[in-house]
Amino acid sequence: MSEQREEAAGLSLQERIDACEEGGVVRIPAGVWKSGPLHLKSHMTLRLEAGCHILFSDRFFDYLPPVFTRWEGVECYNYSPLIYARDCEDITIEGEGMLDGNGAAWWPWKKKQQQAADRLIWAQSRQIPVKDRMFGTERDALRPSFLQFLNCKNITVKDITLVNGPQWTLHPVYCKQVHISGVTIRTAGPNTDGCNPDSCEDVLIEDCCFETGDDCIAINSGLNEDGWRVNRPCKNVEIRNCRFLGGHAAIAIGSGMSGGIDEIRVHDCVIEHAERGIRVKSMRGRGGYVRNLHFEHIKMGEVEREAIQISMNYGSSTSVPASKIAPTFCDFSFEDISCNHAAVGLELVGLPESPLKKISFHNLRLIADVKEKTSDTEEINFS
């Protein structure tokens, strides 16, 4: 049985972080460590040694007072993420240890969050100031992200394992120069995406393994009016040599893409099981753009639904947008992609006022019950 270590035994984990000198390393040795939220600072390394298991509190009030955050693409004040850094630089989280979000305590909130989500969408659509978008109560029921870096630069996360997050797992927001390598993410709760680069620049995700309760990797840039107001695209993202074992989609772009998404490259990945393989999704009311996506050298095993889906008819938004402004999708390429079996090989769905444009496919080998479904497209090229 692992040694049980309480925060009361000596310095808490947060106290160790607070005491860390610039450029220092906080080493967490083997054992089970119980912790509340951890707020990181600039120029530090958090090293989880082999056998280290940090188990986060399941008491909601431990994550108060509320902090500034972005929740599903909208800025507000909410419960603190379990690990949180704001306006920092040069942070590394590394090692062979495990971060356990104890997420089962939060997951039932999925059924009661609708009222709070509607209130947040209403507030952003009417340009209510962010300082007045106060949440962080059980009545509001908005689950926090697991690990969130907000407006940070030069961030590295490598080799650790993350399990059982409350909602989105690894969530960099407004960040530059993010490197995620060798990370394993396993979580089964609702909306527990694996990694969500959100209005970030220069992101590399490599050699990672995902088995999630929602999308494995989802690239976002804000939701509806709030995404337009912030106006920070997600761009220059590379995903390579990753393995996907389940999830709603292995690779998802959107649906929160109102700030724009540009220059995304995904290559040399393996998808063994997923509801969908590659999914680019949006809807009326999002506005924004998705352009310059490049997918190549991807192998899929069994996919439950679409192997490749590009759709502006996404129907699973947390809340209905207030406007009808259409997004634009253009300049996508797909090359050397295979799938052993899917219900639908290829689905391409634009909107009459905003058709899909300039999408090319080269050397696809998709075995599917239905070859393709298309509507409202222009300049679709197969070779």
Secondary structure, 3 states (H helix, E strand, C coil): CCCEECCCCCCCHHHHHHHCCCCEEEEECCEEEEECCEECCCCEEEEECCCEEEEECCCHHHHCCCEEEEECCEEEEECCCCEEEECCEEEEEEECCEEECCHHHCHHHHHCCHHHHHHHHHHHHCCCCHHHCECCCCCCCCCCCCEEEECCEEEEEECCEEECCCCCCEEEECCEEEEEECCEEECCCCCCCCECCECCEEEEEECCEEECCCCCEEEECECHHHHHHHCCCEEEEEEECCEECCCCEEEEECCCECCCEEEEEEEEEEEEEECEEEEEECCCCCCCEEEEEEEEEEEEEEECCEEEEEECCCCCCCCCCCCCCCCEEEEEEEEEEEEEEEEEEEEEECECCECEEEEEEEEEEEEEEEEEEEECEEEEEEC
